[in-house]
Amino acid sequence: MPRFRPIGRGDLIRCLRLAGFSGPYIGGRHQFMIKGVIRLRLPGSHQGDISLDLLVRILRQAGIDRKTWEEL
C-alpha cells in the first residue's frame, strides 16, 4: 500500500499496474500506460523521486483518488 508521498518511477509503474494499467509502452518523447480509453503519459526516468505535485496530476489523469491509491 503506497502512502501518499513522493514515489520512485518504478514504484509508480508497479502501482499503476495494480490499478489495472498495462505497459509501459514506448511512444514519442514519453512512455505511456493504458487502461481502457485512458492513455497515461509517464515522466521520464530521472534521478530522484516523482514529486507529490506531479503524483497528484498523474493520479488525476488516471482517475485514481487518494483513498484508492492508498489501498493499492
N, C-alpha and C positions, 0 to 999 in steps of 0.2 A: 504494500500500500504506500504509494508515494505521498509524501507530505507536500503541502502547497508551499514550495520554496524553489530557489534556483536548482536546475537539474542538468545533468550531463546529456549530451546529444544521444548517446547510446541508450541511456535510461529512458529518454523521451520516446525513442523509437520502440523500445520494448513495451512501454506502457500504452502507446498508441495501438500496437498490435493486440494487446489485451482488450482494448476498446473496440476491436473489430476492423481496424485498418490493415490493409495489405501493402507490402512494399518494404523499403523504399525503392522507387524506380528512378532511373536516370532520365532527365529531361531538361533541355535548355541550360540555364545557369544554376538551377537548384534541383535537388532531388525532391520527389513528392511521394505521398502515400494516398491511397484511395480507399474510400468506404462508400459504396453506393454511388451517388452522384457527387459526393464531396471529394474534391481533389485538393489536398493539403500540402502546400509547399513547406519544405523543411529548411531551417537555417543551415548555412554551410558549416562544414566542420572547422572549428577554430579552437583556440586554446581557451580553457575556462568553461564555466557553466553557462547555460542559457538563463538570462536574467528573468526575474519574476515578471517584469513588464512584458517581455516577449512571450513568456509562457502563457500569460493571460490572453494575449492576442491570438496565439496558436490555438488554445483551447476554445476560444470564442468562435473562431473559424471552423473548428472541428465539431462544434455543437455539444461540447462537453462542459458541464458546470463543475464548480469546485467540489461539491459533495460527491459527484460521480467519480471525479478524478481521484479523490482520496480513498474511494472504495475499491479502486482497481487493484 
